[in-house]
Amino acid sequence: MSEADISKSGTTCGTDGARDHDCTCSHKHGTSPEPAHDHNREHGGHHDHDHGPKGGESCCAPVAVSFDALPKPEVAGNMIRTPIRILQMDCPTEEALIRKKLTGMRGVAGMEFNLIQRVLTVTHRADALAQILEAVRSLSFTPELAHAEDRTDKGPEVAHKPWWPLALSGTIAAASEIAHWLGQPTWLVAALALLAIAGSGLTTYRKGWIAIRNGNLNINALMSIAVTGALLLGQWPEAAMVMVLFTIAELIEARSLDRARNAIQGLMRLAPDKATVRQADGSWLEVDARSVTPGAIARVRPGERIGLDGTIVSGRSTVNQAPITGESLPVEKAEGDPVFAGTINESGSFEYEVTAAATNTTLARIIHAVEEAQGSKAPTQRFVDQFARIYTPIVFAVALAVALVPPLVFSGSWFDWIYKALVLLVIACPCALVISTPVSIVSGLTSAARRGILIKGGSYLEQGRKLGWLALDKTGTITHGKPVQTEFELRAPDADSRHVRSLAASLSGRSDHPVSMAVSRAADVEGLTHYPVEHFEAIPGRGVRGVIDGRRYSIGNHRLVEELGRCSPELEARLDVLEREGKTVVMLIDEDRVLALFAVADTVKDSSRDAVAELHKLGVRTAMLTGDNPHTAQAIARQVGIDRVEGNQLPEDKLRAVEQLAGTQAVVGMVGDGINDAPALARADIGFAMGAMGTDTAIETADVALMDDDLRKIPAFIRLSKATHSILVQNITLALGIKAIFLALTLAGLGTMWMAVFADVGASLLVVGNGLRLLRK
């Protein structure tokens, strides 16, 4: 798989009000190509504030987010990565200005933009920070550093720009239009128009001038040129009405786009701000959840949301984990069980020991992962952005040609053709096209996260619909992963049965493999002794070995017995019988012979049968790759309906199997929950981690992390991918189609400036509304 295939990708979109109309998604990219996604993973073993309108900023206040969430500078070699919050940076218009300003600046090595948080992360030399901040300020933006000593604001100051000036400007623009119809003096019509433009369009002009000064043709520059041109042509009422309509439409679109941003902030609000914590004197006190440190004891009453991750130390209850896992049924919790921030305690009261700070809970990592996924671009968005970079200059050139060629070459009317050119300038804005993809992607990512499907980038969301093969691990993925010992057979007549089982339990107790754990649990039930083990060693795909009382013992599968030369026809026949019954057999071996065999059986999850059936309906073929013996693998596969089965799979065998599936030119997914699956998960086009809730590694490194162990989430992921792709196609078609229609109307002499504004912003509203439908799926 190429770097392009495995690079993380995703989007987000949001805005605060009268934003630059090139608005699209937040994305992470700098002056260098996006880094390849790091697949070297081990699965499963598993805000800001508004301080009032300033130059270049939006007119609606952003939702308040604490500055404490902004990461601190990181030092890497002789370079520093500094996060800078820029409240006015919520669209690619601002991003493009900043990128152009900083690119090539001495001491700047790279930039990453996260527009959902309005954070620019700059990799730079230590002595370049002051110059970087000054360059940002030169664009009329206000850069703010986390924990900066000179920062005077002490908290969020949410302020909305009042609506009445815009309403007044609209009334005055309408008065100018009426005065023109009534044949009033031109000076009165012009004065009213200029007053309306001053009341509604000064921010647009200011932003447009900054863009032009920096060689950037964004919507503010285009609108400024178009309105100024209309004024010079004497189209006073139309120029005023166009500016007012543009500003109103911008505000409406901004509020619509805020839904995409609020979807992520809705995840943030799942965890309560307060937690009831036991104090040193034994009393209970409600404190800020962010101040609670791991090791503290917290209490939860019925009906309350759990504030932090932890482990129950007393009490029991049922907990609704749907906010994180999407599970419909509450889960029983008792002493020793984990609980997670943002989940809901239902029936009982309990105390739990906090295991993670508020900034590092499972919920916080999910939010961070979703934001990171939105911080890089999906393939469709990269294509659209590249197209938009070409589209705008081409249409601008066409507008210039329309203004000059007909009058100069064909003796056309200068007034008529310049007017048409101005209309084309408004149509030249690629806003609806550019915004069509990120809103859909962010809605899809957020919808998935609400169901407990954590998708680590828009590229995986787009690619999911193309899945042709899905390879699955068996234990813990298709089966419950909690097998029980069903048979014990002593193979050495002179050996003591209890001693042999104690030897097996001593070795098995040191392993975390489900089969070994079943053998160990059976011995514990019988009260057998566990002996000290020296030189313990795990043998990948085979078993474990160690030294007990000076003698070397091994416990492992059929492959290990064969490699040690301890197999016999009689043993082979017995193994064949047990394996055909769907049981897994491990054997205890000393330096000379097989001492005993232990048969262990696992049970298939009902959800696995349903998931495989749904996958087949979606056209996805399935393959089971397991380290278990072929007979057991076949028996499990028959119960579930798996298409292809491979047994006795070592990690390198699973990798080869996935490579073979990839050789069919199909998009291949791999589902696993253990370290043994890591190479195959890395090779697959999409790696799915099972049961990632509470598991740092899976959440941070999986392509798609299923927060619980329900395979039915994979068909849901594929259906969401198909729906997202369908809406992406619809949005791009709408955006380009509406542009094409009004371009033709304008060239035919039927288009007007106010129609162009309605077409542009109307198309944007259509694609935003259409993309947000994914939040309901």
C-alpha positions in Angstrom: 0.0 0.0 0.0 1.4 3.4 -1.0 1.9 6.3 1.3 -0.9 8.0 -0.4 -3.2 5.1 0.4 -2.3 5.0 4.1 -2.0 8.6 4.9 -4.5 9.8 7.4 -7.2 12.0 5.9 -10.2 13.8 7.1 -12.0 17.1 7.3 -13.9 19.5 9.4 -15.7 22.7 8.7 -16.9 25.4 10.8 -17.2 29.2 11.0 -18.2 32.0 13.2 -20.2 34.3 11.1 -19.4 36.6 8.3 -16.5 34.5 7.3 -14.4 34.5 4.2 -16.6 32.7 1.8 -14.0 30.3 0.6 -14.8 28.5 3.8 -14.2 24.9 3.9 -12.7 22.4 6.3 -10.0 22.4 8.8 -7.1 20.4 7.6 -3.6 19.6 8.6 -1.0 20.2 6.0 2.2 22.2 5.8 4.8 23.0 3.3 5.7 19.4 2.9 3.6 16.4 1.8 1.4 14.9 4.4 3.2 12.2 6.4 2.3 8.6 5.8 0.1 7.1 8.4 2.1 5.1 10.9 0.9 1.5 10.8 3.5 0.1 13.1 0.9 -0.6 15.7 -0.1 -3.2 18.3 -3.8 -3.5 18.3 -5.9 -4.5 21.2 -3.3 -6.1 23.4 -4.4 -4.6 24.0 -12.4 26.9 22.3 -11.6 29.3 22.2 -13.1 32.8 23.0 -14.1 35.9 21.1 -12.9 39.2 22.3 -15.0 41.3 20.0 -14.7 42.1 16.3 -11.3 43.0 15.0 -9.8 43.3 11.6 -10.4 40.2 9.6 -12.4 38.3 12.1 -15.9 36.7 12.0 -18.9 38.4 13.2 -20.4 35.6 15.3 -18.5 34.5 18.4 -17.0 31.0 18.5 -18.1 28.5 21.1 -16.0 29.0 24.2 -13.3 26.4 24.7 -10.7 26.6 27.4 -7.2 27.6 26.4 -5.9 24.8 28.7 -6.8 22.4 25.8 -4.2 24.0 23.6 -1.1 21.8 23.7 2.3 23.1 24.9 5.2 23.7 22.6 7.2 20.5 21.8 10.9 20.4 21.2 12.2 18.1 18.4 16.0 18.3 17.8 16.8 22.0 17.1 13.2 22.7 16.1 10.2 23.7 18.2 6.5 22.9 17.4 4.5 25.8 18.7 0.7 25.7 18.6 -0.8 29.2 18.0 -4.5 29.9 18.4 -5.8 32.4 15.8 -9.5 33.2 16.5 -10.0 34.7 13.1 -8.7 31.6 11.3 -11.7 29.5 10.6 -11.7 29.1 6.8 -9.2 28.2 4.1 -9.2 31.9 3.1 -7.3 32.8 6.3 -5.2 29.6 6.0 -4.1 30.5 2.5 -3.0 34.0 3.6 -1.1 32.7 6.5 0.5 29.8 4.6 1.6 32.2 1.8 3.0 34.7 4.4 5.0 32.1 6.4 6.1 29.8 3.5 9.8 30.4 2.8 10.3 32.5 6.0 13.7 31.8 7.5 13.5 29.5 10.5 10.0 28.0 9.5 10.2 24.3 8.7 6.5 23.4 8.5 2.9 24.3 9.3 -0.2 22.3 10.3 -3.6 23.9 10.3 -6.5 22.7 12.4 -9.4 25.0 11.6 -11.9 23.3 13.9 -9.8 24.5 16.9 -8.4 27.5 15.0 -4.9 26.3 15.8 -1.8 26.8 13.7 1.1 24.6 14.7 4.4 25.9 13.4 7.6 23.9 13.3 10.4 26.5 13.7 13.7 27.5 15.2 13.5 29.0 18.6 14.6 32.5 17.5 11.9 32.6 14.7 8.8 32.7 16.9 8.7 36.5 17.3 9.0 37.0 13.5 6.2 34.4 13.0 3.8 36.1 15.3 4.5 39.5 13.8 3.9 38.1 10.3 0.5 36.8 11.5 -0.4 40.2 13.0 0.5 41.9 9.7 -2.5 40.0 8.2 -4.8 41.7 10.9 -5.0 38.4 12.8 -4.4 38.1 16.6 -2.1 35.1 17.4 -2.3 33.8 20.9 0.0 31.4 22.6 -1.0 28.9 25.3 0.3 29.8 28.7 1.8 33.0 27.3 2.9 35.3 30.1 1.8 38.4 28.3 -1.8 37.1 27.6 -4.2 39.5 29.4 -7.5 37.7 28.8 -8.4 35.5 31.7 -11.1 33.4 30.1 -13.7 33.2 27.4 -15.6 36.4 26.6 -18.3 35.3 24.3 -19.7 38.2 22.3 -22.0 38.3 19.3 -21.9 41.1 16.8 -25.3 42.7 17.0 -27.8 42.2 14.1 -29.3 45.6 14.1 -26.6 47.3 12.0 -27.0 44.7 9.3 -30.8 45.0 9.5 -30.5 48.8 9.3 -28.2 48.4 6.2 -30.7 46.2 4.5 -33.5 48.7 5.2 -31.3 51.5 3.7 -30.4 49.4 0.7 -34.1 48.8 0.1 -34.8 52.5 0.4 -32.1 53.2 -2.2 -33.8 50.7 -4.6 -37.2 52.3 -3.9 -35.8 55.8 -4.5 -34.4 54.6 -7.8 -37.8 53.2 -8.9 -39.5 56.4 -7.9 -37.2 58.5 -10.0 -35.6 60.4 -7.1 -32.4 62.3 -7.5 -29.3 60.3 -8.3 -27.4 61.8 -5.4 -30.0 60.5 -2.9 -30.0 57.0 -4.4 -26.2 57.0 -4.3 -26.0 58.3 -0.8 -28.4 55.6 0.5 -26.5 52.9 -1.4 -23.1 54.1 0.0 -24.5 54.2 3.5 -25.8 50.6 3.2 -22.5 49.4 1.9 -20.6 51.1 4.7 -22.9 49.5 7.3 -22.7 46.0 5.9 -19.6 45.7 3.8 -16.6 47.4 5.5 -15.4 44.0 6.9 -15.6 42.5 3.4 -13.7 45.4 1.9 -11.0 45.2 4.6 -10.6 41.4 4.1 -10.6 41.9 0.4 -7.9 44.5 0.5 -5.7 42.2 2.7 -6.2 39.3 0.3 -5.4 41.5 -2.8 -2.3 42.9 -1.1 -1.1 39.4 -0.5 -1.9 38.2 -4.0 -4.9 36.1 -3.1 -8.3 36.2 -5.0 -10.7 35.0 -2.3 -14.5 35.8 -2.2 -13.9 39.0 -0.2 -11.6 40.3 -3.0 -14.0 39.2 -5.7 -17.0 40.8 -4.0 -15.1 44.0 -3.3 -14.1 44.3 -7.0 -17.6 43.4 -8.2 -19.4 45.9 -5.9 -16.9 48.6 -6.6 -17.3 48.0 -10.3 -21.1 48.2 -10.0 -20.7 51.6 -8.2 -18.5 52.9 -10.9 -21.1 51.8 -13.5 -23.7 53.7 -11.6 -25.6 50.6 -10.4 -26.0 52.1 -6.9 -29.1 50.2 -5.6 -27.9 46.9 -7.0 -24.4 47.3 -5.5 -25.9 48.0 -2.1 -28.4 45.1 -2.2 -25.7 42.7 -3.4 -23.4 43.6 -0.4 -26.2 43.3 2.1 -27.5 40.0 0.7 -23.9 38.6 0.7 -23.4 39.5 4.3 -26.8 38.1 5.4 -26.2 34.9 3.5 -22.8 34.6 5.0 -24.3 34.7 8.5 -27.0 32.1 7.6 -24.4 29.8 6.1 -22.1 30.3 9.2 -24.9 29.2 11.5 -25.5 26.2 9.4 -21.8 25.3 9.4 -21.6 25.7 13.1 -23.7 22.5 13.4 -20.7 20.6 12.0 -18.4 22.2 14.6 -21.0 21.7 17.4 -21.2 18.0 16.6 -17.7 17.6 17.9 -18.2 19.9 20.8 -21.2 17.7 21.6 -18.8 14.9 22.3 -16.8 17.2 24.6 -20.0 18.0 26.6 -20.6 14.3 27.4 -18.2 14.4 30.4 -19.4 16.5 33.3 -17.3 19.5 34.5 -17.6 18.3 38.1 -16.7 15.2 40.0 -17.4 14.2 43.7 -14.1 13.3 45.2 -13.1 11.9 48.6 -11.0 14.3 50.6 -8.1 13.5 53.0 -10.4 13.8 56.0 -12.9 11.3 54.5 -15.5 13.9 53.5 -16.8 14.2 49.9 -16.5 17.4 47.9 -17.6 18.3 44.4 -14.6 19.7 42.5 -13.6 20.6 39.0 -13.0 17.3 37.1 -9.9 18.8 35.5 -8.3 19.1 38.9 -8.6 15.5 39.8 -5.5 13.4 39.6 -5.2 9.6 39.0 -5.4 7.7 42.3 -8.2 9.8 43.7 -11.4 8.1 44.8 -14.6 9.5 43.2 -18.3 8.7 43.9 -21.2 8.5 41.4 -24.8 8.5 42.3 -27.7 7.0 40.2 -28.5 9.0 37.1 -25.2 10.9 37.1 -22.6 10.9 34.3 -19.3 9.5 35.2 -16.7 12.3 35.1 -13.4 10.4 34.7 -12.0 7.0 33.7 -11.5 4.7 36.6 -11.9 1.2 38.3 -14.7 0.5 40.7 -13.5 -0.1 44.2 -16.9 -0.5 46.0 -20.5 -0.9 44.9 -22.1 -2.1 41.8 -24.4 -0.7 39.1 -25.5 -0.8 35.5 -23.8 1.7 33.2 -25.1 3.1 29.9 -21.9 3.1 27.7 -23.8 4.2 24.6 -22.1 7.6 24.4 -18.8 5.9 23.7 -19.6 2.4 22.4 -23.0 2.9 20.8 -24.3 -0.1 22.7 -28.0 -0.1 23.2 -28.0 -2.1 26.5 -26.5 -1.1 29.8 -23.5 -3.1 31.1 -23.3 -4.6 34.6 -20.4 -3.2 36.6 -18.9 -4.4 39.9 -15.7 -4.1 41.9 -12.7 -4.3 39.6 -14.6 -3.3 36.4 -13.5 -0.3 34.5 -15.8 2.7 34.0 -15.3 5.6 31.5 -15.9 9.3 31.4 -19.0 10.4 29.7 -21.0 7.2 30.4 -24.1 7.2 32.5 -24.6 5.5 35.8 -28.1 4.1 35.9 -29.2 2.1 38.9 -26.7 1.9 41.8 -24.1 4.0 43.5 -20.4 3.2 43.5 -17.0 4.5 44.2 -14.1 4.3 41.7 -10.4 5.0 41.7 -9.5 7.5 39.0 -7.1 6.0 36.4 -6.7 8.9 34.0 -6.7 12.7 34.2 -9.5 14.6 32.4 -7.3 15.4 29.5 -6.4 11.7 29.0 -9.7 9.8 29.4 -10.9 7.5 26.7 -13.5 10.1 25.7 -10.7 12.8 25.5 -8.7 10.5 23.3 -11.7 9.8 21.1 -12.3 13.6 20.7 -8.6 14.1 19.9 -8.7 11.3 17.4 -11.7 12.7 15.6 -10.2 16.2 15.5 -7.0 14.8 14.1 -9.0 12.9 11.5 -10.5 16.1 10.5 -7.1 17.8 10.4 -6.1 16.2 7.2 -7.8 15.9 3.8 -9.8 13.1 2.3 -9.0 12.2 -1.3 -12.1 13.8 -2.8 -11.4 17.0 -0.9 -7.8 17.1 -2.1 -9.1 16.8 -5.7 -11.8 19.5 -5.1 -9.2 21.9 -3.6 -6.8 21.4 -6.5 -9.7 22.0 -8.9 -10.8 25.1 -7.1 -7.3 26.6 -7.3 -7.5 26.3 -11.1 -11.2 27.2 -11.3 -11.0 30.6 -9.7 -8.2 32.1 -11.8 -9.7 30.6 -15.0 -13.1 32.2 -14.3 -11.4 35.5 -13.3 -9.5 35.4 -16.7 -12.8 34.7 -18.5 -14.4 37.7 -16.7 -11.5 39.9 -17.8 -11.9 38.7 -21.3 -15.7 39.2 -21.2 -15.1 42.8 -20.1 -12.5 43.7 -22.8 -12.8 41.5 -25.9 -16.4 42.2 -27.0 -16.1 46.0 -26.7 -12.6 46.1 -28.3 -13.1 43.5 -31.0 -16.8 43.5 -31.7 -17.7 47.1 -30.7 -19.9 45.8 -27.9 -21.3 48.0 -25.2 -18.7 48.6 -22.5 -21.4 49.0 -19.9 -23.1 45.7 -20.7 -20.0 43.6 -21.0 -18.3 45.0 -17.9 -21.5 44.3 -15.9 -21.5 40.7 -17.2 -17.8 40.5 -16.1 -18.7 41.6 -12.6 -21.4 39.0 -12.4 -18.8 36.4 -13.5 -16.5 37.6 -10.7 -19.2 36.6 -8.1 -19.7 33.3 -9.8 -15.9 32.8 -9.8 -16.0 32.1 -6.0 -15.6 28.3 -5.6 -17.1 28.3 -2.1 -20.0 25.9 -2.6 -17.7 23.5 -4.4 -14.9 23.7 -1.8 -17.3 23.4 1.1 -19.2 20.5 -0.4 -16.7 17.8 0.7 -15.6 18.8 4.3 -19.1 19.2 5.7 -20.0 15.7 4.5 -16.8 14.1 5.8 -17.0 15.8 9.2 -20.6 14.8 9.5 -19.8 11.2 8.6 -16.9 11.0 11.1 -19.0 12.5 13.9 -21.9 10.2 13.1 -19.6 7.2 13.3 -18.0 8.4 16.6 -21.5 8.7 18.2 -22.0 5.0 17.4 -18.7 3.8 18.8 -16.9 3.7 15.5 -13.8 5.8 15.6 -12.6 6.5 12.0 -9.1 7.9 11.9 -9.4 9.9 8.7 -11.7 10.8 5.8 -9.7 8.6 3.4 -10.8 5.5 5.4 -14.4 6.8 5.5 -14.3 7.1 1.7 -12.5 3.8 1.1 -14.8 1.7 3.2 -17.4 1.5 0.5 -14.9 -0.3 -1.7 -14.1 -3.1 0.7 -13.9 -6.4 -1.2 -12.3 -8.7 1.4 -12.4 -8.6 5.1 -9.9 -10.8 7.0 -10.7 -11.5 10.6 -8.8 -13.0 13.6 -10.8 -15.7 15.4 -10.2 -15.4 19.2 -11.8 -12.3 20.7 -13.0 -11.2 17.3 -15.4 -13.9 16.0 -15.5 -15.8 19.2 -16.0 -14.4 22.7 -12.3 -14.9 23.5 -13.0 -16.5 26.8 -12.7 -20.2 26.2 -13.1 -22.8 28.9 -11.2 -26.1 29.5 -13.4 -29.0 28.4 -11.0 -32.0 28.6 -7.8 -33.0 30.3 -6.0 -36.2 29.3 -2.9 -37.5 31.0 -0.6 -38.9 28.3 2.2 -40.1 30.6 0.8 -43.0 32.8 3.6 -42.7 35.4 3.0 -39.0 36.0 0.9 -37.5 38.8 -2.2 -35.9 37.4 -2.3 -33.0 39.9 1.4 -32.3 39.5 1.0 -32.2 35.7 -1.9 -29.8 35.9 0.0 -27.6 38.3 2.9 -27.5 35.9 0.6 -26.5 33.0 -1.1 -23.9 35.1 2.2 -22.4 36.2 3.2 -21.8 32.6 -0.2 -20.8 31.4 -0.7 -18.4 34.2 2.2 -16.3 32.8 0.5 -15.9 29.4 -2.3 -13.6 28.3 -3.5 -15.9 25.5 -7.1 -16.9 26.0 -6.4 -20.6 25.7 -3.6 -20.4 28.3 -5.9 -18.4 30.6 -8.6 -21.1 30.3 -6.1 -23.8 31.4 -4.9 -21.6 34.3 -8.5 -20.8 35.4 -9.4 -24.5 35.5 -6.5 -25.2 37.8 -7.5 -22.3 40.0 -11.0 -23.7 40.4 -9.5 -27.0 41.6 -7.2 -25.1 44.0 -4.0 -26.4 42.4 -0.6 -24.9 43.3 1.3 -22.6 40.9 5.0 -23.2 40.9 7.7 -20.5 40.4 8.8 -20.3 36.7 12.2 -19.2 35.6 13.4 -18.2 32.1 9.8 -17.8 30.9 9.5 -17.2 27.2 6.6 -16.8 24.8 6.9 -18.6 21.5 4.8 -16.6 18.9 2.1 -18.7 17.3 3.1 -21.8 19.2 3.0 -21.4 23.0 5.2 -20.7 26.0 8.1 -22.4 27.8 10.0 -22.0 31.0 12.0 -23.8 33.7 10.3 -25.3 36.8 12.4 -27.0 39.5 15.4 -27.1 37.1 13.5 -28.8 34.3 12.4 -27.2 31.0 8.7 -27.5 30.2 6.6 -26.2 27.3 2.9 -25.9 26.7 1.7 -25.2 23.2 -0.2 -26.2 20.1 0.1 -29.0 17.5 2.8 -27.0 15.6 5.0 -26.8 18.7 4.7 -30.5 19.4 5.7 -31.3 15.8 8.6 -28.9 15.8 9.9 -30.6 19.1 9.5 -34.0 17.5 7.1 -35.3 20.2 4.2 -36.2 17.9 2.9 -39.8 17.3 0.2 -41.4 15.1 -1.9 -42.1 18.2 -1.6 -38.5 19.4 -2.4 -37.2 15.9 -5.6 -39.3 15.8 -6.8 -38.0 19.1 -6.0 -34.4 18.2 -8.0 -34.9 14.9 -11.1 -36.0 16.8 -11.0 -33.1 19.3 -10.2 -30.5 16.6 -13.1 -31.7 14.4 -15.3 -31.0 17.4 -14.2 -27.3 17.2 -11.9 -27.6 20.2 -8.4 -26.1 20.6 -5.8 -28.5 22.1 -2.6 -27.5 23.8 -0.1 -30.0 25.3 2.3 -30.0 28.1 5.7 -31.2 27.1 8.8 -31.9 29.1 12.3 -32.6 27.7 11.3 -36.1 26.5 7.6 -36.5 25.9 4.0 -35.1 25.9 2.8 -35.3 29.5 -0.8 -34.2 29.0 -3.3 -32.5 26.6 -5.8 -29.9 27.4 -8.9 -29.3 25.2 -10.4 -25.8 25.3 -13.5 -24.6 23.6 -14.6 -21.1 22.7 -18.1 -19.9 21.8 -19.1 -17.8 18.7 -20.7 -14.5 19.3 -24.2 -14.2 17.9 -23.2 -10.7 16.6 -20.5 -12.4 14.5 -23.0 -14.5 12.6 -25.2 -11.4 12.0 -22.1 -9.3 10.9 -20.9 -11.9 8.4 -24.3 -12.2 6.9 -24.6 -8.4 6.5 -21.1 -8.3 5.0 -22.1 -10.8 2.4 -25.2 -8.8 1.5 -22.9 -5.8 1.0 -20.7 -7.8 -1.4 -17.8 -8.2 1.0 -16.1 -11.6 1.2 -14.7 -12.9 4.5 -11.6 -14.8 5.5 -10.7 -16.1 8.9 -6.9 -16.1 9.8 -6.2 -17.9 13.1 -3.3 -19.4 14.8 -5.7 -22.3 15.8 -5.6 -25.6 14.1 -7.3 -26.0 10.7 -10.0 -28.4 12.0 -11.1 -26.0 14.8 -10.9 -23.1 12.4 -13.1 -24.9 9.9 -15.7 -25.8 12.6 -15.9 -22.1 13.7 -16.1 -20.9 10.1 -19.0 -23.2 9.3 -20.9 -21.8 12.3 -20.4 -18.2 11.2 -20.5 -18.6 7.4 -16.9 -17.5 6.6 -15.9 -17.8 3.0 -12.2 -18.7 3.4 -10.3 -20.2 6.3 -6.6 -20.3 7.1 -5.4 -22.2 10.3 -2.0 -22.5 12.0 -1.3 -18.9 11.1 1.8 -17.2 12.6 2.0 -13.4 12.4 4.0 -13.6 9.2 1.5 -16.1 7.7 -1.4 -13.7 8.4 0.7 -11.0 6.7 1.2 -13.2 3.6 -2.6 -14.1 3.5 -3.5 -10.4 3.5 -1.0 -9.7 0.8 -2.6 -12.5 -1.3 -6.0 -10.9 -0.8 -4.6 -7.6 -1.8 -3.3 -9.2 -4.9 -6.9 -9.6 -6.1 -7.0 -5.8 -6.6 -9.7 -5.6 -4.0 -9.6 -3.2 -1.0 -8.7 -5.4 1.9 -9.7 -4.9 5.6 -8.2 -6.7 8.6 -9.9 -7.1 12.0 -7.9 -8.0 15.0 -7.3 -7.4 18.7 -3.9 -8.7 19.4 -0.2 -8.0 18.8 0.0 -11.1 16.6 -2.3 -9.3 14.2 -0.2 -6.2 13.9 1.7 -7.0 10.7 -1.5 -8.0 8.9 -3.3 -5.0 10.2 -0.5 -2.8 8.9 -0.6 -4.3 5.5 -4.4 -4.1 5.1 -5.9 -1.1 3.4 -8.1 -0.5 6.4 -7.1 -1.9 9.8 -10.0 -2.4 12.3 -9.1 -2.7 16.1 -11.7 -4.5 18.2 -12.6 -3.5 21.7 -10.6 -0.2 21.7 -12.4 1.4 24.6 -9.9 2.2 27.2 -7.0 1.0 25.0 -4.5 3.8 24.3 -2.7 2.0 21.5 -5.8 1.0 19.5 -7.4 4.4 19.7 -4.2 6.2 18.7 -3.0 4.0 15.9 -5.9 2.0 14.4 -7.4 3.1 11.1 -10.9 2.3 12.4 -11.3 1.5 16.1 -14.5 -0.3 17.2 -15.0 0.8 20.8 -16.7 -2.5 21.8 -16.4 -6.0 20.5 -19.4 -6.0 18.1 -18.4 -6.9 14.5 -21.8 -5.5 13.3 -20.2 -2.1 13.5 -18.2 -3.0 10.3 -21.2 -3.3 8.1 -22.5 -0.1 9.7 -19.2 1.6 8.8 -19.5 0.4 5.2 -23.1 1.6 4.9 -22.0 5.0 6.3 -19.1 5.1 3.8 -21.6 4.4 0.9 -23.9 7.1 2.2 -21.0 9.6 2.5 -19.9 8.9 -1.0 -23.4 9.4 -2.4 -23.7 12.8 -0.6 -20.3 13.9 -1.8 -21.3 13.2 -5.4 -24.6 15.0 -4.9 -22.9 18.0 -3.4 -20.2 18.3 -6.1 -22.9 17.9 -8.8 -25.1 20.6 -7.1 -22.2 23.0 -6.7 -20.9 22.7 -10.3 -24.4 22.4 -11.8 -25.6 25.7 -10.3 -22.4 27.5 -11.2 -22.8 26.2 -14.8 -26.4 27.3 -15.1 -25.8 30.9 -13.9 -22.6 31.1 -16.0 -24.7 30.3 -19.1 -27.4 32.8 -18.0 -24.9 35.6 -17.5 -23.2 35.0 -20.9 -26.7 35.0 -22.4 -27.4 38.4 -20.8 -30.0 37.1 -18.3 -27.8 37.0 -15.2 -27.6 39.8 -12.6 -25.3 40.4 -9.6 -27.9 39.7 -7.0 -28.9 36.5 -8.8 -25.2 35.5 -8.7 -25.0 36.1 -5.0 -28.1 34.0 -4.4 -26.7 31.3 -6.7 -23.4 31.2 -4.9 -24.6 31.3 -1.3 -27.7 29.3 -2.1 -25.5 26.5 -3.5 -23.4 26.7 -0.3 -26.5 26.3 1.9 -27.7 23.4 -0.2 -24.5 21.4 0.1 -24.1 22.2 3.8 -27.6 21.1 4.6 -27.2 18.0 2.4 -23.9 17.1 4.1 -25.4 17.5 7.6 -27.9 14.8 6.8 -25.2 12.3 7.7 -25.4 13.3 11.3 -28.9 11.8 11.4 -27.9 8.5 9.8 
